[in-house]
Amino acid sequence: MKRYYIILIVVFLLIQVRAISQGCVAIRSNGNTCNLAKPGAAREWQFNFNTRYFRSYKHFVGKEEQKQREEEGTNVINYSFAWDFTFTKVLNQRWAVSFNVPVLSNVRSSMYEHYGNNNDKPEARRNTESFGIGDIRIAAYRWLFDPAKSPKGNLQAGLGIKLPNGNYQYEDYFHKLSSTGEDSSVIGPVDQSIQLGDGGTGITAELNGFYSFSHRFNVYGNFYYLMNPREQNGTSTSRGGATSATNIKYFTSTMSVPDQYMMRGGLNYMTNRFNFSGGIRIEGIPSSDLVGGDKGFRRPGIVTSVEPTVAYTTKKGNFYLSVPFAVIRNRTQSYSDKLRSADTGKKVNGDAAFADYLINAGFSVRL
């Protein structure tokens, strides 16, 4: 029985189910889930620290990569760093609560937001940046089956609230050419993909499960959904300029507050203090929300990745490294794309930049 507990500690400290930004598709961090100790753990505090990095630069329309954007040098490049701090209190054998604070640092490099994609100035590519605390999340978790009667497998349900404390109106300078051809700059909200928050109070729902075939092999599965009832947050998309009539007509003059989701599943193998896992990860922003309207600017999309992970377990916790590699990237139609398609009779589908891979590294300790 003791060896099963060791496996469960590894599984539920290792598996960090996160909503992770994928470049222009603004899948924001809302903290880790399924980071609780084994079923039946004594009352204790746990602390998890996770850091992640990605660089998005490949543009997609639907599933088709727009390779000419890189060749022409007009692609958008997002650099994203994040640090998640999560405290979890195990209340008893079945209940626990978790509190997560993300700290985000983003840099967005582009031409079109500044002097324009057709500008041949050497300094035509400029950066906008954002830094600060993201949206905080509080959640409660419960094991659905009695841990004493289900030592080899169990399901954990979670329900939480995402607070709108992250700055969703973060501003920086955009560089332009004046009517006389002189350089100028205007201040305005940065792109939705690097805003620190989405401006909505959201409800999170989770389901996490595992089953152990032996003391070495087990499978895991995770599901996460963030429901944001608020439709738009009022943040302008004009980057310090005037809002166009087209944006007003198709409801993209301000940013939306979209839902987001994550699904994972895979196999773990444990040997001595090391744990190796591999699985599939699917995350995305839908074009339509479960509750509330769909107006406002958003870049919906889906990313499917293969996710190898390695972890090292100690008596008090573990260290882990996970590197999901994207195998399918799909920038789906937004609500405004569908409206434009209906008006023109031709399919309209916006683009978005995606990363090739993400790097997640961190540790979990029992306090």
N, C-alpha and C positions, 0 to 999 in steps of 0.2 A: 504493500500500500504506500509506503514511504516513497518509493521510486515514482509512483504515479503523481504524487504531490510535487516532486521535483519537476516532472514534465509539465505539469500545469503552471507552475511558477514561470517556467521558461515561456510557455505559450502565451500566457496572459500578461507578461511583462514585455515580451518581444513584439507581439502583434500591435503595431501602432497604426490604427485606422485613422487616417487624416484626410481632411479636405485640403488639397494642395493646389496652389495656383499652377496652371499649365500655360503660362504666357498671357496672351491676349484674352483667353477664356478665363474670366476672373473667378476661379474656384478658390476661395479664400481659406486660409487656415482657421479652423474652429476647434483646434485642440485634438488630443489623442483620446481614443475610446478603447475599451477593452484593455485597459491598463491595470485592472484590478488583480489582486492576488488570487491564489487558488480558492476554489469553493471551500468553505469551512474554515477560512483563515481567522485567526484571532484578531481582536480589535487592534488596529495599528494605523499609522500614517504611512503613506507612500509618496515619494517624490519622483517625478519624471522630468528629465530635461531632454529636449530634442532640437537639433539644428538641421536645417535643410538648405539646399542651394539648387538652383536651376538657371539655365540660359535658354530662352526661347528665341528662335530666329527663323524657323521654317514656316512659310505661309501655306495655308490650305483653304480651298474652297470646296466644301463637301469633303470628300476623301482624296481629292486631287491636289497634289502639291504644286504650288506656283513657283517653280524653280527659277523663273526669270527674275523674280524679286531679288534673290541673292546675286544672280549674275549682273543685274543692273545696279545693285547696291542700294535699292530702295526699300529693302526689308526692314521691319521693325525688330529691334532686339531688346528684350527685357532681361535684366539680371535681378534675381530675387534671392534674398537671404531672410531666414526667419528663425526665431528662437522661441520655442514653446516651453512654458513653465507650468507644470500641472501638479496639484496637490490632491491626494485622494485619501479619504477617511473611510476605512473599513469599519462598519458599525457592528455587524454580527456575521453569522455564517452566510447570510443571503443578501444583505443590504450594504450599499456603500454610496458615498457621494463624492463628486469630483469637481474641482475648480481649476479652470485653465486661463492663463494669460499669455497671449502671443505678442511678441515684439517683432516688427517687420521693417525691413530695409530694402527699398526697390530703386532701380535705375532703369529708365526707359530711353532708348536711343532711337531716333527716327529723323527722317527728312521731311515727310509730308506735314508734320505738325508745326514745322518751323518755316524754313524758306521754300519748301515745296520739293516734290520728287524730281522736278525738271530743272532744278537749280544746279548749275555746275560749279558753284563756289566750293572751295576746299572745305570750308567750315559749315557747309549746308547741313550736315548731320549734327544735331545737338541733343543734349540730355535733359530730361526732367526727372526729379527724384522725390521720394517720400520716405519718411522714417517716423516710427512711433508705435504705440500700443494698438493692437488690432482689437477686434470684437471679443469680449470676454464671454466664456461659456460656463454654466453651472449645470450639472447633470446628476441624476440619481440612477442607481443600477440595482437590479435584483436577479439572482439566479432563479430560474423558473422551476427547476427540479431540486428536490432535497439533496444536497451534496453528499450526505451520508449514504443515500440509496443510489446515487448516480456518480460513482467515482471515476468511471471511464469516459463519461460524456455529459455535457450539460449545455443549456442555453441561458444566455444572459440578456435581459431586456434593459434598455436605457431610455430615459426621457429627460430632456433638458430644455434650458432656455438660453438663447444667444442674445446678448445685450447689444444695443446699438451705440456703444461707447467709442468705437474706433472712428477716427476722423474720416468722414466720407465726402468732405469738401476740401481736401488737401490741395494747396495751390503751389505753383512754381512758375518760372518765367518761360515764355515762348518767344522765340526770335523771329522777327518778320522784316520784310522790306517795306518801307513807307512808300507813299505815292510818288515821292521824288527819287526813289531808289536808294535811300539811306537806310542803314540798319536801325532797327528799333526793337523794343521788347514790350510785351504785355504780360500781365499776370492773370492766371486763370486756373481752374481746377484741372488737375492732371488726369490722364486717361483712367477709365474705370478699372483697368487691369492692375494699376498700382495704387489705387486708393486703399487706405488702411482699413476701412469698414464699408458696409453696404447701406447703412442708415436704417436698417429694419430690426425690429424685435422678432426673433425667430424661435420656432419650436423644433427641437431635434429629437429624432426617434432612431433607436439603434437595436440591432439584434446580433449577438455574437455567439458563436457556438464552436465546440470542439468535440472530437471523439478520438480516443486512444486505442489503437489496435494492439499495441504492445508497449513496453517501456522505452522503445526507440522510435516508433512510428505513430504519428497522429495526424489528423486532418483538422483544418480550421475553416471557418466561414464568418464573414462580417458584412453587415448591411448598415448604412447610415443615410439618413435623409434630413435635410434642413428645409423646413417650410417657412417661407417669408411671406406673410399676408400683405405687407405693404407693397403697393404697385410701383411707385416712383419715389425717389428721395429728394427731388428738386435740384440736384446738382447739375449745372450746365455742362453740355458736351461741346461747347463752341470754343474751348481753350482760350478764353479771354476775348474772343471776337464776337461778332453779331450772329445771332441764331438765324439760320436760313429758313425760307418758307417751306422748303422740302422737308427739313427736319421737323418743323411744326406739323406739317400735313401728315407725316408718317409716325408721329409721336416719339421721335428720337432726340428731341431738343434737351431732354434731361435723362438722367441715368435711372435704370430700373433697379428693383431690389429682387433679384431672382432666387428661386429655389436652387439647391444643389444636392448631389447624391454621390454615394460611393458604395461599391460592392467588391468584395475580395474573397478568394478561396484558394486553398492550396494544401500542401503536404509538408510536415515537419519531420526531420530526422535528428535524433540526439545521440551524441557519442561523447562520453565523459562529460566535460563541462561545456562543450560546444553544441550549438543547435544550428542546423542548416534547414532553410525552408525555401520553397519555390511555389509560386502560384500566379494567378491571373488577377489583375486589378482593373476595374472599370470605374471611371469617375466622370462627372459631367455637369453641365448647366442645361436644363431643359428650356425649350422655347416657350412653354406654357407652364404656369405654376399650378399647384394643387388648389390653393386658395388665393383669391385676389386676382387682379387683372394682369395683363401681359404687356401693357404699354410701357414705353420708356426704352432707352438704348441698352441693349445687351448683345453679347456675342455667345450664343448657345453653342455647345459642342460636346463631344464625347471622346475620351481618350481610353484606349485599351492598352494595357502594359503587361509585360511579364515581370515578375517581381522576385528576384533572389534576395535572400536575407541571411546574415550570419550573426550569431549572438554568442557571448561568453558569459556563463553564469557563475556568480560567486555566492557566498553564504548570505549576503545581505541584498543582493540584487543582480543586475546584469548590464552588459554593454552590448550595443547592437549597431549594425550597419546594413542599410537597405538601399538598393539602387534599382528602382523600377525603370525599365526600358520600354518606350512607346513602340507598339507594333501597328496600331491603327489610330489615326487622328482624323476626326470628322467634324468640320465646322458646319453645323446644321443651319437650316433656315430660321431666322428670328421672326417675331410677329410682324415687324416692319417689312422684312423681306417678303413675307407672304402677301402683305397689302400691296406692295409694289408689283409683285408678280401678277396679282389680280388686275391691277390697273393697266399694265403694259402688255399682258398676254404672253410674256416671256418669263421664264424662271429667273428670279433674282436671288442670289446667295452671296452674302458678304464673306469676307475672309478673316482669318485669325492666325496669329503666329503661335507655334507650339514648340516645346522642348523635345529633345531626343531622349533625355533621361533626367531623373531627379536623384539627388543624393540626400539620404536621411541618415543621421548618426546621432546617438545619444546614449543615455543610461537611465536606469530605474533603480531606486534604492528603497528599502524599508526602513523607516525612521524609528 
